[in-house]
Amino acid sequence: MASASLRIDIDAIAANWSALDAQSAPTTQTAAVVKADAYGTGAGRVARRLQRAGVRTFFVALADEGASLRQAVGEGPEIFVLSGHMPGDTDMLDDLDLTAVLNAPEQVTRHMQTLPHAPFAVQLDTGMNRLGLEDTEWQSLKPALVAKGPALVMSHLACSDELETGMNERQLAEFKRMTDGLGLRRSLAATGGILAGPDYHFDLTRPGIGLYGGLPFADADPVVRLSLPVLQIRDVAPGETVGYGNTWTANRPSRIATVSGGYADGISRHLSNKATLWAGQTPCPLVGRVSMDLVTVDITDLDGTPEELDLIGPQQSVDHLADLIGTIGYEVLTSLSRRYNRIYTETLV
């Protein structure tokens, strides 16, 4: 098979959720964020496994994602739509019992006019300046919204994994100032907020990246393994070049493996001449440029001929790979192509 294999350990995702749930305050419910197709791992299968682990509340980014998730998990679980109530979402929100997280006055108006009896949540801007009602908007709308009884009032930390900035403390104080004494169900913490301690937990936490093996949850079980099949091996003499642009030149007699996978599969072109692939415990440098469907790897130091090489796996996490190109594990995960042959590990109980 020429397509690469993306192995996804769904039991590890459930174990990571349980570990983060155990770190949440005893009276706090732990939800799960499964937006962007569960960060590229497959929202339907992941959500069903998380249901068995005890998850009763999910978060997605878009109403369309919520519709697909409702088909996967059935009636019952709460599904919050973080983008809110957008034009064209009304029937979907109503028919599928999705809860819009209202972020702006126009969304509040739209929701109250079209779905006055439907559940809703409210997001507040406590300093991130991204989504959510600003303080003046909240003060104006608060009496009517509180009277309606939102299912949740939430905000989002801008620097949850950068504890030294002081931003977390400022946002926590602002969130409490805006919501204390209202008797509403509240949420502030995603993965980083859970790890920041119980002051941030409130009534519900909503871990995302930590479920999928990414930082800042350093103790997470690894979830994905990306193995690229070897298509061809050739001998390259000293002085010969490899790949587009002649960006790598052999300085010794070399064995070069051409493997299946490229930037069309989410392997960033910025990894050219930087990344390492692995044959078991042996590192094998990526040499030359990453092309659309292929990368070339120096396997000179291997004793044998591998059938596949790991780009993500026991020796190299998504965050290690992200560090090479100045990005984050979120981007690496969500860029993983649908061309990969996905192989799921899951214990059916």
C-alpha positions in Angstrom: 0.0 0.0 0.0 1.4 3.4 -1.0 -0.6 5.5 1.4 0.9 6.3 4.8 -0.6 4.8 8.0 -1.9 7.1 10.7 -2.5 5.0 13.8 -4.8 6.6 16.4 -5.0 5.2 19.9 -8.6 6.1 21.0 -8.1 4.4 24.3 -5.2 6.8 25.0 -7.5 9.7 24.3 -10.0 8.3 26.8 -7.1 7.8 29.3 -6.0 11.4 28.8 -9.5 12.6 29.4 -9.7 10.6 32.6 -6.4 11.9 33.8 -7.5 15.5 33.2 -10.9 14.8 34.8 -9.0 13.6 37.9 -7.2 16.9 38.0 -10.3 19.0 37.9 -12.0 20.1 41.1 -14.3 17.4 42.6 -17.5 19.4 41.9 -16.4 20.3 38.4 -17.7 18.5 35.3 -15.2 17.7 32.6 -16.3 18.1 29.0 -14.4 17.3 25.8 -13.5 19.5 22.8 -13.8 17.6 19.6 -13.8 20.4 17.1 -11.8 20.1 13.8 -12.7 16.5 13.5 -11.3 15.9 17.0 -8.1 17.7 16.1 -7.7 15.4 13.1 -8.3 12.1 14.8 -11.9 11.4 13.9 -14.7 13.1 15.9 -17.3 10.4 15.6 -15.2 7.5 16.9 -13.4 9.7 19.5 -16.7 11.0 20.9 -18.3 7.6 21.2 -15.2 6.3 23.1 -15.3 9.4 25.3 -19.0 8.8 26.0 -18.0 5.4 27.4 -15.4 7.0 29.5 -18.0 9.3 31.0 -18.2 12.5 28.9 -21.6 14.0 28.7 -20.7 17.4 27.2 -18.9 18.2 24.0 -17.7 21.4 22.2 -17.4 21.9 18.5 -16.5 25.0 16.5 -19.2 25.0 13.9 -22.9 24.0 13.7 -22.1 21.6 10.8 -19.6 19.9 13.1 -22.3 19.7 15.7 -24.7 18.1 13.3 -22.2 15.4 12.5 -21.4 14.8 16.1 -25.1 14.5 17.0 -25.4 11.7 14.5 -22.4 10.0 16.2 -23.4 10.3 19.8 -27.2 10.3 19.6 -29.6 12.2 21.8 -28.6 13.2 25.3 -25.1 14.7 25.3 -24.8 18.5 25.4 -23.1 19.8 22.3 -22.0 23.5 22.4 -21.2 25.3 19.2 -18.4 27.8 19.8 -19.0 30.0 16.8 -22.4 30.8 18.1 -25.7 31.3 16.2 -24.7 32.3 12.7 -27.0 33.1 9.7 -28.3 29.8 8.3 -27.7 27.9 11.6 -31.2 28.3 13.1 -32.8 25.1 11.8 -29.8 23.0 12.5 -29.5 24.3 16.1 -33.1 23.7 16.7 -33.6 20.3 15.0 -30.5 18.7 16.5 -30.6 20.3 20.0 -27.3 22.1 19.6 -26.4 24.9 22.1 -25.1 28.0 20.5 -22.4 29.9 22.4 -23.5 33.5 21.8 -20.5 35.8 21.2 -21.9 39.1 20.0 -25.0 41.3 20.4 -26.2 40.4 16.9 -26.0 36.7 17.8 -28.0 37.4 20.9 -30.7 39.2 18.9 -30.8 36.5 16.2 -31.1 33.7 18.8 -33.8 35.4 20.8 -35.9 36.3 17.7 -35.6 32.9 16.0 -35.2 30.4 18.9 -36.5 32.1 22.0 -37.1 28.9 23.9 -33.9 27.1 22.8 -30.9 26.7 25.1 -27.9 29.0 24.7 -24.6 29.8 26.3 -22.7 33.1 26.5 -19.0 33.8 25.9 -17.4 36.8 27.6 -14.3 38.6 26.4 -12.0 38.8 29.5 -9.0 40.2 27.6 -8.3 37.9 24.7 -10.1 40.2 22.2 -11.2 37.4 20.0 -14.7 36.1 20.6 -17.2 37.1 23.3 -19.3 39.9 24.6 -17.2 42.9 25.9 -17.9 44.2 29.3 -20.2 47.1 28.2 -22.2 44.7 26.0 -22.5 42.2 28.8 -23.7 44.8 31.3 -26.3 46.0 28.8 -27.6 42.5 27.9 -27.0 40.8 31.2 -30.4 41.3 32.8 -32.3 39.8 29.9 -29.8 37.0 29.4 -29.6 36.0 33.0 -33.4 36.0 33.2 -33.4 33.5 30.3 -31.0 31.2 32.1 -28.0 30.4 29.9 -26.8 26.9 30.0 -23.3 28.1 30.5 -21.3 31.4 30.7 -17.7 31.0 29.6 -14.5 32.7 28.6 -11.1 31.6 27.3 -7.6 32.0 28.6 -5.1 33.7 26.2 -1.9 32.5 27.9 -2.9 29.3 29.8 0.5 27.7 29.0 2.5 30.8 29.8 2.1 31.1 33.6 4.7 33.8 34.0 2.9 36.5 32.0 0.2 37.2 34.7 -2.5 37.2 32.0 -4.2 34.2 33.6 -4.7 36.0 36.9 -6.0 39.1 35.2 -8.5 37.1 33.1 -9.6 35.1 36.2 -10.2 38.3 38.1 -12.2 39.8 35.2 -14.2 36.7 34.7 -15.2 36.6 38.4 -16.0 40.3 38.4 -18.3 39.8 35.5 -20.1 36.7 36.7 -19.8 36.3 40.5 -23.1 36.2 42.3 -25.3 35.4 39.3 -25.8 31.7 40.1 -24.8 30.7 36.6 -22.9 27.6 35.5 -19.4 28.8 34.5 -16.4 27.6 32.5 -13.0 29.2 32.0 -10.4 26.3 31.8 -9.3 24.3 28.7 -6.3 22.0 29.1 -3.9 24.7 30.3 -6.5 26.1 32.7 -7.0 22.7 34.3 -3.3 22.4 34.9 -3.2 26.0 36.3 -5.2 24.8 39.3 -8.7 24.7 40.9 -9.2 28.4 41.0 -9.8 28.2 37.2 -12.1 25.2 37.1 -15.5 26.6 38.1 -18.4 24.3 37.1 -17.1 22.8 33.9 -13.7 22.3 32.2 -13.3 21.7 28.5 -10.0 20.0 27.7 -8.9 19.9 24.0 -5.3 19.4 23.0 -4.4 17.5 26.1 -6.8 14.7 25.1 -4.8 14.2 21.9 -1.4 13.9 23.5 -0.3 17.6 23.1 1.3 20.2 25.3 0.8 21.7 27.8 -0.3 18.3 29.2 3.2 16.8 29.4 2.0 13.6 31.1 -0.5 12.8 28.3 -0.4 9.3 26.7 0.7 9.5 23.1 -2.2 9.2 20.7 -1.0 9.3 17.1 1.7 7.5 15.1 2.4 8.4 11.5 4.3 5.8 9.5 5.4 6.5 5.9 5.9 3.5 3.5 9.2 3.2 1.6 8.6 3.3 -2.1 12.1 3.1 -3.5 15.7 3.0 -2.3 18.7 4.2 -4.4 22.4 4.6 -3.9 23.7 8.1 -4.2 27.4 8.9 -4.7 29.3 11.7 -2.9 28.6 15.0 -4.7 25.2 14.0 -6.0 22.2 15.9 -5.0 18.7 14.9 -3.9 15.3 16.5 -4.6 14.0 19.8 -6.0 16.5 22.7 -6.0 19.5 20.5 -5.2 19.3 21.6 -1.6 21.0 18.5 -0.2 24.3 17.1 -1.4 25.7 13.7 -0.3 29.1 13.9 1.4 29.5 10.1 1.5 28.2 7.1 -0.3 24.5 7.2 0.8 21.4 5.1 0.7 18.3 7.3 0.1 14.8 6.1 0.7 11.9 7.8 -1.1 8.8 7.5 1.1 5.2 8.3 0.5 4.0 11.5 2.1 4.4 15.2 1.4 2.9 18.6 1.9 -0.4 17.5 0.3 -0.6 15.2 3.4 0.2 17.9 5.9 3.9 17.4 6.1 5.1 21.0 6.1 7.6 22.0 3.4 9.4 23.9 6.2 10.6 20.5 7.5 12.9 20.2 4.4 16.4 19.2 5.5 15.3 19.6 9.2 13.1 16.7 10.2 14.1 13.2 11.4 12.2 10.0 10.7 12.7 7.0 12.7 13.3 3.3 12.0 12.7 1.9 15.5 15.3 3.6 17.7 17.5 4.7 14.8 17.1 8.3 13.5 17.1 8.9 9.8 17.4 12.5 8.5 15.0 13.9 6.0 17.2 15.2 3.2 16.2 17.5 0.4 12.9 19.3 0.0 9.5 18.0 1.1 7.5 17.7 -2.2 3.8 17.3 -2.7 3.6 13.5 -2.3 7.2 12.4 -1.4 10.0 12.9 1.0 13.6 11.5 0.8 15.3 10.1 3.8 19.0 9.2 4.4 19.0 5.5 5.7 22.7 5.0 5.2 23.2 4.1 8.9 20.5 1.4 8.9 21.6 -2.3 8.8 18.6 -3.4 6.8 15.9 -2.0 4.5 12.8 -0.6 6.3 9.3 -1.1 5.0 8.2 2.2 6.6 9.6 5.1 8.7 7.9 7.0 11.5 7.5 10.7 11.3 5.4 10.9 14.5 5.6 8.2 17.1 7.4 7.0 20.2 10.6 8.9 19.3 9.0 12.1 18.1 5.8 13.8 19.3 3.7 16.3 17.4 5.1 19.0 19.6 8.7 18.0 18.8 7.9 18.1 15.2 6.2 21.5 15.6 9.2 22.9 17.4 11.3 22.3 14.3 9.3 24.7 12.2 8.2 27.2 14.8 4.6 26.2 15.2 2.5 24.2 17.7 1.3 20.7 18.0 -2.3 21.8 17.3 -1.3 22.8 13.7 0.6 19.5 13.1 -2.4 17.4 14.3 -5.1 19.3 12.4 -3.1 19.3 9.2 -2.9 15.5 9.0 -4.4 14.5 5.6 -7.4 12.5 4.9 -5.3 10.5 2.4 -3.7 8.7 5.3 -4.9 5.1 6.0 -6.3 5.6 9.5 -5.9 2.6 11.8 -7.7 2.9 15.1 -6.8 1.1 18.4 -9.7 0.8 20.6 -10.9 -1.7 23.3 -14.6 -2.3 23.0 -16.1 -2.6 26.4 
